[in-house]
Amino acid sequence: MVLATGFHSCTEDEFLEPTTVDLKIKMVNTKPFDNIPVQGVTPSMEFSEGSFQITGLEFDGKRENNDDYYFFREFDNLVADLSDNSLNQEITFDIPRGSYKPIKITLHTNRPDSLPGLQLKGKWKRQMNRPGPGNQGPEEIPVEFNFFQDSDEAPLNPFTLKNEAGDQQIVFDGDNWNTLEIRINLAELFSQDIGDILDGAKIQGQGNKQKIIISPDYNEGIHSSLEYRVERSIKAVIK
């Protein structure tokens, strides 16, 4: 009687260990972004630093021949250092085994402070043509791009998770440690017109403290023209 009373039905998932997936965030295709040479100097933009701050991640997977799986994970001060593609804390997820198609990933970047959710830093090499001594010839100017700076900003539009081969069907078998990799593709964000865009930017500071800032507060027009490209540049793959 005790055994009968304690009996309950079990699903197949309860007998299988889930697949552990760790989170990685990186920027790819950071250089080169070149323009037509001017007076022997090829204007170019090269990125070397950046950060991406995520406050939440949603996973919405349609599982074949089994229950679908959804979760929302909120983060406290999760920051990706894009200079070395590292996170300031280790993040893992346990996902039930099975074949999923599709999986939708949604990132939340709304900030409780004035810091940008996504910041990219690099150097803009160009030809100087300003009047005055020492204002002719090549120069390098630091450039800073700030996105997702509004604390009320809605989450990014969901994007479909794919494997390395570009297939939307993802199989978690529980035996292999997988990686969910968020990639910020700068070739998508900054196409070949980056030189024309920066040529019209206002420069902050003087002398060796000069800097180009692209944000909602500085060079707003350029910032607005790039905003629609940001989400298009962010993809997720499972490895």
C-alpha atoms as one frame of an Amber mdcrd trajectory, in Angstrom:
protein
   0.000   0.000   0.000   2.849   2.390   0.773   4.439   1.714  -2.605   1.144
   2.162  -4.419   0.382   5.439  -2.666   3.803   6.869  -3.415   3.744   5.942
  -7.096   3.481   8.729  -9.671   3.774   8.800 -13.435   7.082   9.980 -14.869
   7.944  11.587 -18.158  10.966  10.507 -20.154  12.740  13.773 -19.286  12.877
  12.883 -15.593  15.178   9.924 -16.333  17.576  11.875 -18.572  20.259  14.313
 -17.533  19.817  17.702 -19.228  22.445  19.196 -21.498  24.600  21.856 -19.862
  25.129  24.908 -22.062  27.481  27.761 -21.242  27.128  31.323 -22.524  29.790
  33.166 -24.515  29.644  36.632 -26.090  32.127  37.874 -28.676  32.577  40.386
 -31.473  33.684  39.087 -34.871  34.946  40.642 -38.112  36.528  43.614 -36.347
  38.683  44.714 -39.312  39.370  45.994 -41.821  36.818  48.627 -42.800  38.556
  50.513 -45.589  37.611  53.313 -47.957  39.078  54.582 -51.224  42.613  55.912
 -50.639  42.965  59.684 -50.326  46.401  61.231 -51.033  48.079  57.884 -50.425
  46.245  57.240 -47.143  43.570  54.545 -46.969  40.940  55.652 -44.435  40.140
  52.693 -42.202  38.307  51.788 -39.009  39.628  49.114 -36.690  37.968  47.872
 -33.492  39.840  46.515 -30.497  37.630  47.071 -27.432  34.036  46.970 -26.328
  31.538  45.757 -23.780  28.048  44.238 -23.911  25.887  44.323 -20.800  22.920
  41.931 -20.719  20.231  42.063 -18.049  18.229  39.041 -19.216  17.955  36.190
 -21.720  14.865  34.330 -22.918  14.985  30.837 -24.428  11.882  29.650 -26.308
  12.367  26.241 -27.941   9.900  24.150 -29.926  10.841  20.549 -29.151  10.001
  17.814 -31.626   7.905  14.927 -30.225   8.018  16.363 -26.712   7.045  19.357
 -24.591   8.348  22.750 -25.650  10.805  24.438 -23.315  10.909  28.092 -22.225
  12.874  29.974 -19.605  13.813  33.542 -18.729  17.114  34.139 -16.951  17.730
  37.495 -15.315  21.312  38.638 -14.742  22.866  40.897 -12.161  25.652  42.970
 -13.710  26.573  40.526 -16.490  29.216  42.199 -18.670  31.045  40.814 -21.691
  34.519  42.233 -22.284  34.729  42.217 -26.085  38.470  42.910 -26.157  39.136
  39.308 -25.103  35.591  37.892 -25.501  35.241  37.039 -21.820  32.380  37.330
 -19.305  32.764  38.724 -15.800  30.910  35.675 -14.449  30.313  32.108 -15.565
  26.801  31.534 -16.946  25.389  28.073 -17.684  21.932  26.713 -18.527  20.486
  23.217 -18.154  18.343  22.427 -21.195  16.244  19.239 -21.547  17.438  16.772
 -24.126  15.755  16.626 -27.475  15.615  18.004 -30.990  14.473  21.624 -31.194
  13.306  23.597 -34.219  13.245  26.508 -33.949  14.770  28.073 -30.835  14.165
  31.787 -30.350  16.623  33.799 -28.246  15.714  37.237 -26.880  18.251  39.473
 -25.162  17.398  42.228 -22.670  19.817  45.138 -22.415  17.833  47.790 -20.526
  20.103  49.476 -18.020  19.236  50.883 -14.570  21.874  53.582 -15.095  23.179
  55.746 -17.929  25.793  53.255 -19.131  25.349  51.944 -22.680  24.290  48.324
 -23.103  26.660  47.952 -26.061  29.849  49.952 -26.419  32.428  49.551 -29.195
  35.791  51.316 -29.316  38.350  51.625 -32.072  40.616  53.884 -34.102  39.681
  55.844 -37.230  42.649  56.414 -39.550  42.111  59.184 -42.058  43.718  62.012
 -44.065  43.762  65.448 -42.358  42.826  68.354 -44.575  42.266  71.107 -42.015
  43.971  74.478 -42.561  47.017  75.333 -40.479  50.477  73.867 -39.809  50.522
  70.239 -38.764  46.962  69.665 -39.970  47.860  67.900 -43.188  48.571  64.171
 -43.460  47.343  60.972 -41.800  45.904  60.872 -38.280  44.223  58.372 -35.971
  41.229  59.386 -33.892  39.648  57.230 -31.142  36.010  56.419 -31.911  33.376
  55.264 -29.413  29.965  53.879 -30.384  27.287  53.654 -27.675  24.029  51.747
 -28.157  21.170  50.666 -25.833  21.635  53.593 -23.494  17.932  54.083 -22.685
  16.871  52.310 -19.472  13.314  51.975 -20.861  14.457  50.309 -24.060  12.499
  47.217 -25.105  14.351  43.892 -25.479  15.952  43.064 -28.791  13.749  41.343
 -31.316  13.960  37.532 -30.963  16.432  35.835 -33.271  16.642  32.200 -34.277
  19.389  30.032 -32.839  21.383  28.059 -35.425  24.192  25.534 -35.373  27.594
  26.121 -36.948  26.332  24.764 -40.288  23.508  27.334 -40.314  20.746  24.816
 -39.609  17.879  25.776 -37.303  17.509  22.229 -35.979  19.398  21.952 -32.675
  19.866  18.603 -30.921  20.783  18.502 -27.223  21.799  14.937 -26.392  23.104
  15.455 -22.861  26.475  13.852 -23.556  28.306  16.878 -24.902  28.949  20.232
 -23.277  27.542  22.873 -25.598  28.158  26.601 -25.946  25.559  29.246 -26.735
  27.602  31.913 -28.486  26.231  35.418 -29.027  28.159  37.026 -31.886  28.247
  40.746 -32.676  29.240  40.848 -36.331  30.851  44.214 -36.991  30.875  43.566
 -40.741  27.063  43.663 -40.561  27.005  46.757 -38.384  29.719  48.758 -40.151
  29.657  48.104 -43.871  31.889  49.795 -46.446  30.206  53.182 -45.898  31.763
  53.591 -42.437  34.279  56.089 -43.828  31.600  58.310 -45.327  29.678  58.152
 -42.034  32.646  59.171 -39.878  33.819  61.884 -42.266  30.759  63.875 -41.250
  31.117  63.298 -37.498  31.793  66.070 -35.002  34.977  65.607 -33.009  35.044
  66.158 -29.242  38.103  67.586 -27.477  41.343  69.102 -28.705  44.807  67.868
 -29.634  45.681  64.402 -28.383  42.368  64.283 -26.454  40.265  64.291 -29.595
  37.580  61.632 -29.829  34.544  60.848 -31.958  31.555  59.771 -29.875  28.501
  58.244 -31.558  25.615  58.113 -29.090  22.105  59.506 -28.510  23.812  62.664
 -27.144  26.705  63.087 -29.584  26.407  62.827 -33.371  22.757  61.850 -32.931
  22.107  61.661 -36.670  24.845  59.086 -37.218  23.679  57.137 -34.174  20.115
  57.006 -35.526  21.321  55.830 -38.936  23.189  52.910 -37.328  20.559  51.862
 -34.769  18.589  49.683 -37.181  21.744  47.748 -38.066  22.592  46.785 -34.476
  20.032  44.020 -34.029  20.785  42.725 -37.520  24.442  42.361 -36.522  23.722
  40.174 -33.459  23.377  36.444 -34.044  23.452  33.332 -31.881  24.885  29.908
 -32.667  25.194  26.670 -30.718  28.579  24.957 -30.795
